[in-house]
């Protein structure tokens, strides 16, 4: 799955930028092999940067992770993520045909312009 570009500033104004804080995914029990992102480029052509290793389980006070819906957060790479928009690429192992993705939410911090 490759997403379209998502704005990282509240007003969606071209003169403002943001920084990816984390990507929240809710999926079924089939694990994701790779989570990666790209910034301010064509998602169908751009190179993506993997953030799979930056995984954390969602904080318990936000939602209890269940058996059938698993929530995971993938953190960005800090200030290197400063951009106007971001797109994500999610891949599952080739043998995984029963995966389901329930939701994608992007957390970001607006930065001074």
QUINOR-V659399 format. One record per residue. RES is the residue in one letter. SS is DSSP state (A for helix, B for strand, O for the rest). OMEGA is omega as a letter, one per 20 degrees, with the letter a starting at -180 (* if undefined). Layout:
RES&SS&OMEGA + RES&SS&OMEGA
This chain:
X&O&r + X&B&a + X&O&r + X&O&r + X&O&a + X&B&a + X&B&r + X&O&r + X&O&a + X&O&a + X&O&a + X&O&a + X&O&a + X&O&a + X&O&a + X&O&r + X&B&r + X&B&r + X&B&r + X&B&r + X&B&r + X&B&r + X&B&r + X&B&r + X&B&r + X&B&a + X&B&r + X&O&a + X&O&r + X&O&a + X&O&r + X&O&r + X&O&a + X&B&r + X&B&a + X&B&a + X&B&r + X&B&a + X&B&r + X&O&r + X&O&a + X&O&a + X&O&a + X&O&a + X&O&a + X&O&r + X&O&a + X&O&r + X&B&a + X&B&r + X&O&a + X&A&a + X&A&a + X&A&a + X&B&r + X&B&r + X&B&r + X&O&r + X&O&a + X&O&a + X&O&a + X&O&a + X&O&r + X&O&r + X&O&a + X&O&r + X&O&a + X&O&r + X&O&a + X&B&r + X&B&r + X&B&r + X&B&r + X&B&a + X&B&r + X&O&a + X&O&r + X&A&a + X&A&r + X&A&a + X&A&a + X&O&a + X&B&r + X&O&a + X&B&a + X&B&r + X&B&a + X&B&r + X&B&a + X&B&r + X&B&r + X&O&r + X&O&a + X&O&a + X&O&a + X&O&r + X&O&a + X&O&a + X&O&r + X&O&r + X&B&a + X&B&a + X&B&r + X&B&r + X&B&a + X&B&r + X&B&a + X&B&r + X&B&r + X&B&a + X&B&r + X&O&r + X&O&*
